[in-house]
Structure formats: structure tokens, C-alpha cells
Amino acid sequence: MKDVFQYVEANRGRFIAELLTLLRQPSISAQNVGVTECAELVLRFMSEAGVDARLIPTAGYPVVFGQVLAPGAARTVLIYGHYDVQPPEPLEEWKTPPFEPSLRNGRIYARGAGDNKGQMFAHLKAVEAVLQTRGRLPVNVKLCFEGEEEISSRNLPGFVGANRELLAADMVYASDGPMHASGPIVFFGCRGLLYLELTARGAKRDLHSGNYGGVAPAPAAHLARALASLWTDRGKVAVGGFYDRVRKPSRADRRALQAIPFAAKSVREDLGCPPATAADAGGYYRRLLIQPNLNIAGLTAGYQGPGSKTIIPHMARAKLDARLVMDQDPDEIEDKIRLHLKRRGFGDIEVKRLGAVPPSRTPMDHPLGRAVVRAVKQAWGRRPILFPNLGGTIPDYLFTQVLGLPSVWVPYAPHDEANHAPNESITIEGFMNGIRSTAAGFFEIAAV
């Protein structure tokens, strides 16, 4: 890999400059800002790198699909990424404007730097590096970059279902999420997601709390009682059957959790408060990765401005997200939450689903996964930490359950990338080693 890695280093300045161009282009899918223009820019970069690329329309934003076929290659790698980004608000908390990339202390700061443009772009530059140094790839490579991941990949299931032959491969290799604070990681799946919106309604308008207090319904208090009923006093989810189908951790899972470095002080500094779990690797990562969780993501009712306003709000709303593990099903969990509310006397609260993604896992000992681990070690000079899965949610089930492929994920962004928050970043080291990891991965995968 010496010649490939030398090419990567020799083109460091250009690769970074091209990434900055990509980061300057807004692509906020939730706000319909610049997404199509960004797809066209990604298409241009693909073509310039030597990829046979095109835009494939969906009911929403297009998928940028490209491929490089290697005659005689025995393996095909499908690379997934997304070019859309989160809204940048609150803008006042950014040290520099979110779409004016800034280089500071070995990092690139911009919206999308880590999630996911920087990581996605590293794959494309790896393809270029191998083509320019070797003349061909050792594997067939297909690149599938979507523009709706930040809005729950709403049209990706339809795209995957309609393009199984186009996406046929031996494995999926992708990069998203953060590394560990101690260095590179490889993970093999994700927790699933169920996102619900709960609404309690009262009178037809806000009411004077003196003139109507005690006689008019109080939806905010009603919703607060409903939310409180979802957990026991010890913090366990009180919804009947919520834990029934949770898969028990395997011996390999337990070994992997114990092997993940854990520094209680660093965790506390990162949170700004003590963690709500045991201060040891096994307990912390067990709850984060292979146990489910139910969370209040948003809570709104009544007057929120300065000073006081004595009203009974006519409506209260909460947003819930449940992170689900193997073998939980989002449909079943939603049914259980609805039934719980009804049985507890809160059947009048409206429940609306805003999103759902099943959990997904690939065995950590899969031969193609081991090949990726070897590649990351080549690029970084040390063996990566293995995670059974990510605590967050990605559309991995489409690859493992719909296409039936093993799926391996290698984050290139730092542990403190601040994805979804102001001052998002990727380190230049992470970006460059990401290029090297993917390039080495092609050769390691080809040898399996």
C-alpha cells in the first residue's frame, strides 16, 4: 500500500480543498435548502475521480450512484453515505459560519464536516487514489450516496427495494458516527429507532388560569402524568412487554464491551455531569449499545417567553424516541406504548409516529469484517476497537435485512465531532486516515 498511501499524502492539500468546496454547499434536507445542488456537486466529484456516476431520482432527493467495475474481480463492495446535513441552528453558537469551513487546530469546522460529507468524501478519494496508482481497483466498487438520511431516509427503502440488482454486492462498507476517544473503531450494526409525538388537548384556546383554573382541563398536567407513567421510580421503562424480545448479549458481545476503554472522568467531562449508569466499561456500554432506551426528546406547552403569563395551555406536546435493540420490532413497541397509555387512563392522548427504523447487526467475526479491521490497522498503525453496534440509528437494516449483506462501519470523525450541534468538525488526521483505511480495505476484502 506504500504507493497508494504516498499518493494520498502527496494530494493532501487538494483533497482538503475539494472537501471544503463540498462543505460550502448547503444541503439541509429538513429545510429543502441546497440539497439538489449538492447532489450535482457530488456527481461532479465522482466523475472527476474516475467513477461512472449518475443521479437516480426518488420521490424526494436524488441518490448519487456510481460504480467502478474491475474486470475479473471476485468481490463487490457497496459503499453507503449521505450528502444531506442537519439544520445548523442555533447559528449564534457557531464560532464561524456553518457553511464557511474553518481550519483550526488540525480540524475542519463546518456543518457536515463529520456527518457525513467528510467521511463520505474519504471513500471517494480512496477510489481515486487506487485508480491513479494501480490503474484499476482490486474489487468492484459501488457508491450509493443519499440525500435524506437526516430526515429518516424516507425514500431509501423504496430505492433499495426497486434496485436490488443494481446494488448487488458482497458487503456494505460505510462510515458514519464518531470514533472512540482513544482512537479508531469498527462497529457492526446499530440500535433501531421509534420516534413518536404525543399530543394532549384541552379547551379550544388558552384560558385565563384564574378564571378557569380547577374547572377546565389542563392538558400540560395530563401529558406530564402520562409521561411519568412510562418509567418506574428506578428509571426502567414501565411499558408492559417493552423488554420481552431484547436479545441477550452473547459471550462475544460481553468480551467486546469489556474491552472498550472507559474513562469515567472523560465521560463526566464530556457530559458536564455524572453518567446515569455504572461507572465501568461493561455497565456503561451495555446500556449504551445493547439495551433499549426510551427518551423524551422534546416537551412543549404554554407560554415560554420572559416574565409570566397566567394561562392554562390548550395543548401540550411531547416527542419520544425509543432506541431499540435486537430483536425488538418498532411496530410492536408502538403498539405496546399505545396500549400502556390507554390502560393507564391516557387513551385520549394522540399518538403519531414520526419515524421508525429496525435494529441491525452483522456478526463481529464475519471474515469480511475481519478484513476491514486489518485495513484500519494499516491506516492508523494500531488495531481498532470493536463495537458490537452503534448506540445511534442508521439505515443499516436495508443492507442486512433487505439486501441480505454483511455490513461493516468504520467512523472517520472524532469522538467529539459535535454532529447535529454547532461547531461540528472532523480532524484532518481522521479524514486522511479514512482515505487510507478505505483504500487498504479494497485490497484486504479482495483477498478474502
C-alpha positions as CSV (number, residue, x, y, z in Angstrom):
1,M,0.0,0.0,0.0
2,K,3.0,2.3,0.1
3,D,2.4,3.8,-3.3
4,V,-1.3,4.4,-2.6
5,F,-0.5,6.0,0.7
6,Q,2.1,8.2,-0.8
7,Y,-0.4,9.4,-3.4
8,V,-2.8,10.2,-0.6
9,E,-0.2,12.2,1.2
10,A,1.0,14.0,-1.9
11,N,-2.5,15.1,-2.7
12,R,-3.4,16.1,0.9
13,G,-3.9,19.8,0.0
14,R,-6.1,19.2,-3.0
15,F,-8.2,16.6,-1.1
16,I,-8.8,19.1,1.7
17,A,-9.6,21.9,-0.7
18,E,-12.2,19.8,-2.5
19,L,-13.8,18.8,0.8
20,L,-14.0,22.5,1.7
21,T,-15.8,23.1,-1.6
22,L,-18.3,20.3,-0.7
23,L,-18.8,21.7,2.8
24,R,-19.6,25.2,1.4
25,Q,-22.6,23.9,-0.4
26,P,-25.6,23.7,2.0
27,S,-27.7,20.6,1.8
28,I,-30.3,20.8,4.6
29,S,-32.8,18.2,3.8
30,A,-35.2,19.1,6.6
31,Q,-35.4,22.7,5.2
32,N,-35.1,21.9,1.5
33,V,-32.0,24.1,1.3
34,G,-29.4,23.3,-1.4
35,V,-29.9,19.5,-1.4
36,T,-30.3,19.1,-5.2
37,E,-27.4,21.4,-5.9
38,C,-25.2,19.4,-3.5
39,A,-26.2,16.2,-5.3
40,E,-25.0,17.7,-8.6
41,L,-21.7,18.7,-6.9
42,V,-21.2,15.2,-5.6
43,L,-21.9,13.8,-9.0
44,R,-19.2,16.1,-10.4
45,F,-16.6,15.0,-7.9
46,M,-17.5,11.3,-8.6
47,S,-17.0,11.7,-12.3
48,E,-13.7,13.6,-11.8
49,A,-12.4,10.7,-9.6
50,G,-13.0,8.2,-12.4
51,V,-16.4,6.9,-11.3
52,D,-19.2,6.1,-13.7
53,A,-21.8,8.1,-11.9
54,R,-25.4,9.3,-12.3
55,L,-28.3,10.8,-10.3
56,I,-31.1,8.5,-9.7
57,P,-34.4,10.3,-8.9
58,T,-36.5,9.2,-5.9
59,A,-39.8,10.6,-4.6
60,G,-37.6,13.1,-2.7
61,Y,-34.0,14.0,-3.2
62,P,-31.9,12.0,-5.7
63,V,-29.4,9.2,-4.9
64,V,-26.0,9.8,-6.3
65,F,-24.9,6.4,-7.6
66,G,-21.6,5.5,-9.1
67,Q,-19.6,2.4,-9.8
68,V,-16.1,1.3,-10.9
69,L,-16.0,-2.2,-12.3
70,A,-12.8,-4.2,-12.1
71,P,-12.7,-6.9,-14.8
72,G,-12.1,-10.3,-13.1
73,A,-12.7,-9.0,-9.6
74,A,-14.3,-11.6,-7.3
75,R,-15.7,-9.2,-4.8
76,T,-18.0,-6.2,-4.9
77,V,-18.1,-3.6,-2.2
78,L,-21.2,-1.3,-1.8
79,I,-20.2,2.0,-0.1
80,Y,-23.0,4.0,1.5
81,G,-23.0,7.6,2.7
82,H,-25.2,10.7,2.8
83,Y,-24.7,14.2,1.5
84,D,-27.5,15.9,3.4
85,V,-26.8,17.6,6.7
86,Q,-28.7,18.7,9.8
87,P,-30.0,22.3,10.2
88,P,-27.2,24.5,11.6
89,E,-29.3,26.3,14.2
90,P,-28.7,27.8,16.7
91,L,-26.5,29.9,14.5
92,E,-25.3,32.2,17.3
93,E,-23.4,29.3,18.9
94,W,-21.2,28.7,15.9
95,K,-17.7,30.2,16.2
96,T,-17.5,30.6,12.4
97,P,-20.5,30.4,10.0
98,P,-21.6,26.7,9.4
99,F,-21.2,26.8,5.6
100,E,-17.9,28.7,5.6
101,P,-15.4,26.0,6.5
102,S,-12.7,27.0,9.0
103,L,-9.4,25.2,9.7
104,R,-8.4,25.4,13.3
105,N,-6.0,23.3,15.4
106,G,-5.9,20.4,12.9
107,R,-9.7,20.3,12.4
108,I,-12.1,21.4,9.7
109,Y,-15.2,23.1,11.2
110,A,-18.4,23.2,9.2
111,R,-21.9,21.7,9.1
112,G,-21.5,18.3,7.5
113,A,-17.7,18.0,8.2
114,G,-18.2,14.9,10.2
115,D,-21.8,13.9,9.5
116,N,-21.4,12.8,6.8
117,K,-19.7,14.7,4.0
118,G,-16.1,14.4,5.3
119,Q,-16.5,10.6,5.9
120,M,-18.4,10.1,2.6
121,F,-15.8,12.0,0.6
122,A,-12.9,9.9,2.1
123,H,-14.4,6.9,0.4
124,L,-14.4,8.7,-3.0
125,K,-10.8,9.9,-2.6
126,A,-9.8,6.3,-1.8
127,V,-11.2,5.2,-5.1
128,E,-9.3,7.9,-6.9
129,A,-6.0,7.1,-5.1
130,V,-6.1,3.4,-6.1
131,L,-7.1,4.1,-9.7
132,Q,-4.4,6.7,-10.1
133,T,-1.6,4.5,-8.6
134,R,-2.7,1.0,-9.7
135,G,-4.8,1.7,-12.8
136,R,-7.7,-0.5,-11.5
137,L,-9.4,-1.5,-8.3
138,P,-9.0,-5.0,-6.8
139,V,-12.7,-5.1,-6.2
140,N,-15.8,-3.8,-7.9
141,V,-17.0,-0.7,-6.0
142,K,-20.5,0.8,-6.0
143,L,-21.1,4.1,-4.3
144,C,-24.6,4.9,-3.0
145,F,-24.9,8.4,-1.5
146,E,-28.4,9.5,-0.4
147,G,-29.8,13.0,0.4
148,E,-32.3,12.1,3.1
149,E,-30.5,10.4,5.9
150,E,-31.2,13.4,8.2
151,I,-34.9,13.0,7.6
152,S,-35.0,9.3,8.4
153,S,-34.0,8.1,4.9
154,R,-37.7,8.3,4.0
155,N,-37.2,7.2,0.3
156,L,-34.2,4.9,0.7
157,P,-36.3,1.8,1.4
158,G,-38.2,2.2,-1.8
159,F,-34.9,2.9,-3.7
160,V,-33.3,-0.2,-2.3
161,G,-36.3,-2.4,-2.9
162,A,-36.5,-1.2,-6.5
163,N,-32.8,-1.5,-7.3
164,R,-31.7,-4.8,-5.7
165,E,-29.7,-5.9,-8.9
166,L,-28.0,-2.5,-9.2
167,L,-27.0,-2.7,-5.5
168,A,-25.9,-6.4,-5.6
169,A,-22.6,-6.8,-3.7
170,D,-20.7,-9.0,-1.2
171,M,-20.8,-6.5,1.6
172,V,-21.5,-2.9,2.6
173,Y,-18.7,-0.7,3.9
174,A,-19.7,2.7,5.3
175,S,-18.5,5.4,7.6
176,D,-20.7,7.4,10.0
177,G,-20.8,8.4,13.6
178,P,-17.8,9.1,15.9
179,M,-14.7,7.2,16.8
180,H,-13.9,6.4,20.4
181,A,-11.9,9.0,22.4
182,S,-8.9,6.6,22.3
183,G,-8.9,6.1,18.6
184,P,-10.4,4.2,15.6
185,I,-13.3,1.8,15.9
186,V,-15.2,-0.7,13.8
187,F,-18.8,-1.4,14.5
188,F,-21.2,-3.9,13.1
189,G,-24.7,-2.5,13.3
190,C,-26.9,-0.1,15.2
191,R,-29.8,0.3,17.6
192,G,-33.2,0.9,15.9
193,L,-35.4,3.9,16.4
194,L,-39.1,4.6,17.1
195,Y,-40.0,8.3,17.1
196,L,-43.4,9.3,18.4
197,E,-45.2,12.5,19.0
198,L,-47.7,12.7,21.9
199,T,-50.3,15.5,22.0
200,A,-52.8,16.3,24.8
201,R,-55.6,18.8,24.0
202,G,-58.0,20.7,26.2
203,A,-60.1,23.8,25.5
204,K,-60.3,25.4,22.1
205,R,-58.0,28.2,23.2
206,D,-55.6,29.1,26.0
207,L,-57.5,30.0,29.1
208,H,-57.0,32.5,32.0
209,S,-55.8,30.3,34.8
210,G,-57.6,32.3,37.4
211,N,-61.0,32.4,35.7
212,Y,-60.8,28.7,34.6
213,G,-58.3,27.0,37.0
214,G,-59.8,24.0,38.6
215,V,-62.7,23.6,36.2
216,A,-61.1,23.5,32.8
217,P,-58.9,20.6,31.6
218,A,-55.2,21.0,32.0
219,P,-53.5,19.2,29.1
220,A,-50.0,20.0,30.2
221,A,-50.5,18.3,33.6
222,H,-52.4,15.5,31.9
223,L,-49.4,14.9,29.5
224,A,-46.9,15.2,32.3
225,R,-48.7,12.4,34.2
226,A,-48.8,10.3,31.1
227,L,-45.1,10.7,30.5
228,A,-44.3,9.9,34.1
229,S,-46.2,6.6,33.8
230,L,-43.8,5.4,31.2
231,W,-41.0,4.8,33.7
232,T,-40.7,3.2,37.1
233,D,-39.1,5.1,40.0
234,R,-35.8,3.3,39.2
235,G,-35.8,4.5,35.6
236,K,-36.8,1.3,33.9
237,V,-39.4,1.5,31.1
238,A,-42.7,0.6,32.6
239,V,-44.5,-0.2,29.3
240,G,-45.7,-3.8,29.5
241,G,-43.6,-6.1,27.3
242,F,-41.1,-3.4,26.4
243,Y,-38.1,-5.7,27.2
244,D,-39.7,-9.1,26.2
245,R,-37.8,-9.5,22.9
246,V,-34.5,-8.0,23.9
247,R,-31.7,-10.3,22.7
248,K,-29.4,-11.4,25.5
249,P,-25.7,-10.4,24.9
250,S,-23.6,-13.1,23.6
251,R,-20.2,-14.1,25.1
252,A,-18.5,-12.2,22.2
253,D,-20.7,-9.1,23.0
254,R,-19.7,-9.2,26.6
255,R,-16.0,-9.5,25.7
256,A,-16.2,-6.6,23.3
257,L,-17.9,-4.4,25.8
258,Q,-15.3,-5.1,28.5
259,A,-12.5,-4.4,26.0
260,I,-13.8,-0.9,25.1
261,P,-11.6,1.7,27.0
262,F,-13.7,3.6,29.6
263,A,-12.6,6.6,31.5
264,A,-15.2,7.8,33.9
265,K,-13.5,11.2,34.3
266,S,-13.6,11.8,30.5
267,V,-17.2,10.8,30.3
268,R,-18.1,13.1,33.1
269,E,-16.2,16.0,31.4
270,D,-17.9,15.3,28.1
271,L,-21.4,15.3,29.7
272,G,-20.8,18.0,32.2
273,C,-22.5,15.8,34.8
274,P,-22.2,12.2,36.2
275,P,-23.4,9.5,33.8
276,A,-26.7,7.9,34.7
277,T,-25.2,4.4,34.8
278,A,-22.5,2.3,36.3
279,A,-19.0,3.9,36.1
280,D,-17.4,0.9,34.4
281,A,-17.0,-0.2,30.8
282,G,-19.3,-3.2,31.0
283,G,-22.2,-1.4,32.5
284,Y,-21.8,1.9,30.6
285,Y,-21.5,0.3,27.1
286,R,-24.1,-2.4,27.9
287,R,-26.7,0.3,28.5
288,L,-25.5,2.4,25.6
289,L,-25.2,-0.3,22.9
290,I,-27.2,-3.5,23.6
291,Q,-30.0,-2.4,25.9
292,P,-33.0,-0.3,24.7
293,N,-33.9,3.1,25.9
294,L,-36.9,5.4,26.0
295,N,-36.3,9.2,26.0
296,I,-38.3,12.4,26.0
297,A,-36.7,14.3,23.1
298,G,-38.9,17.4,23.3
299,L,-41.6,18.8,25.6
300,T,-43.7,21.9,24.8
301,A,-46.7,23.6,26.4
302,G,-47.9,27.1,27.0
303,Y,-46.0,30.3,27.4
304,Q,-42.2,30.2,27.2
305,G,-41.3,33.9,26.9
306,P,-39.9,36.2,29.5
307,G,-41.9,37.1,32.6
308,S,-45.2,35.5,33.5
309,K,-48.4,34.7,31.6
310,T,-51.1,33.1,33.7
311,I,-52.8,30.6,31.3
312,I,-54.0,27.1,31.1
313,P,-52.4,26.0,27.8
314,H,-55.0,24.5,25.4
315,M,-52.4,21.9,24.2
316,A,-49.3,20.1,25.3
317,R,-46.9,18.1,23.1
318,A,-44.0,15.7,23.7
319,K,-41.7,13.9,21.4
320,L,-40.4,10.5,22.4
321,D,-37.6,8.4,20.9
322,A,-37.1,4.8,21.7
323,R,-33.7,3.2,20.8
324,L,-34.4,-0.5,20.1
325,V,-32.1,-3.5,20.1
326,M,-32.1,-6.9,18.5
327,D,-34.8,-8.4,18.3
328,Q,-37.3,-5.6,19.1
329,D,-39.7,-4.5,16.4
330,P,-40.7,-0.8,16.1
331,D,-44.3,-1.7,15.2
332,E,-44.7,-3.9,18.3
333,I,-43.2,-1.3,20.6
334,E,-45.5,1.4,19.3
335,D,-48.5,-0.9,19.9
336,K,-47.3,-1.5,23.5
337,I,-46.9,2.2,24.2
338,R,-50.4,2.9,22.8
339,L,-51.8,0.1,24.9
340,H,-50.0,1.3,28.0
341,L,-51.4,4.8,27.7
342,K,-54.9,3.5,27.2
343,R,-54.7,1.2,30.2
344,R,-53.4,4.0,32.4
345,G,-56.2,6.3,31.5
346,F,-54.4,8.4,28.8
347,G,-56.2,7.0,25.8
348,D,-57.3,10.5,24.8
349,I,-53.7,11.5,24.1
350,E,-53.0,11.5,20.4
351,V,-50.0,9.3,19.3
352,K,-48.4,10.0,16.0
353,R,-45.4,8.1,14.5
354,L,-42.8,10.3,13.1
355,G,-40.2,7.7,12.2
356,A,-39.1,4.1,12.7
357,V,-36.0,2.1,11.8
358,P,-35.4,-1.6,12.9
359,P,-32.2,-2.5,14.7
360,S,-29.5,-4.3,12.7
361,R,-26.4,-6.4,13.4
362,T,-23.6,-8.2,11.5
363,P,-21.6,-10.9,13.4
364,M,-18.3,-9.4,14.6
365,D,-16.4,-12.4,13.5
366,H,-17.5,-12.2,9.8
367,P,-14.5,-12.8,7.5
368,L,-15.2,-9.6,5.6
369,G,-15.4,-7.7,8.8
370,R,-12.0,-9.0,9.9
371,A,-10.6,-7.8,6.5
372,V,-11.8,-4.3,7.3
373,V,-10.3,-4.4,10.8
374,R,-6.9,-5.3,9.2
375,A,-7.3,-2.4,6.8
376,V,-8.0,0.1,9.5
377,K,-4.9,-1.1,11.4
378,Q,-2.8,-0.5,8.3
379,A,-4.0,3.1,8.0
380,W,-3.9,4.1,11.7
381,G,-1.0,1.9,12.8
382,R,-3.0,0.3,15.6
383,R,-5.8,-2.1,15.9
384,P,-9.3,-0.6,16.1
385,I,-11.6,-1.2,19.0
386,L,-14.6,-3.4,18.0
387,F,-18.1,-2.3,18.9
388,P,-21.0,-4.8,18.5
389,N,-23.1,-1.9,17.2
390,L,-23.6,1.8,17.3
391,G,-25.8,3.3,20.0
392,G,-27.5,5.6,17.4
393,T,-29.5,4.7,14.4
394,I,-28.6,4.3,10.7
395,P,-30.5,2.6,7.8
396,D,-28.4,-0.5,8.2
397,Y,-31.3,-2.9,8.2
398,L,-31.8,-2.1,4.5
399,F,-28.4,-3.7,3.8
400,T,-28.6,-6.6,6.3
401,Q,-32.3,-7.5,6.2
402,V,-33.4,-6.3,2.7
403,L,-30.3,-7.0,0.6
404,G,-29.0,-9.7,2.9
405,L,-25.5,-8.3,3.1
406,P,-22.9,-8.1,5.9
407,S,-22.4,-4.5,6.8
408,V,-19.3,-3.0,8.5
409,W,-19.0,0.6,9.6
410,V,-15.7,2.5,10.2
411,P,-16.1,6.0,11.6
412,Y,-13.6,8.6,10.5
413,A,-14.9,11.5,12.6
414,P,-13.6,12.2,16.1
415,H,-15.4,11.3,19.2
416,D,-16.3,14.9,19.8
417,E,-17.3,15.8,16.3
418,A,-20.4,17.6,17.6
419,N,-22.6,16.2,14.9
420,H,-26.1,17.7,15.0
421,A,-24.7,20.5,17.1
422,P,-22.9,23.8,16.5
423,N,-19.2,23.7,15.6
424,E,-19.3,20.3,14.0
425,S,-15.8,19.1,12.9
426,I,-13.6,16.4,11.5
427,T,-9.9,16.1,12.2
428,I,-7.6,16.3,9.2
429,E,-5.9,13.2,10.5
430,G,-9.2,11.4,10.6
431,F,-10.1,12.4,7.1
432,M,-6.7,11.4,5.6
433,N,-6.6,8.1,7.6
434,G,-10.1,7.5,6.4
435,I,-8.9,7.6,2.8
436,R,-6.1,5.2,3.6
437,S,-8.5,2.9,5.5
438,T,-10.9,2.6,2.6
439,A,-8.1,2.1,0.1
440,A,-6.5,-0.6,2.2
441,G,-9.9,-2.1,2.7
442,F,-10.4,-2.8,-1.0
443,F,-7.2,-4.9,-1.1
444,E,-7.9,-6.8,2.2
445,I,-11.5,-7.6,1.1
446,A,-10.3,-8.8,-2.3
447,A,-8.0,-11.3,-0.5
448,V,-10.9,-13.0,1.4
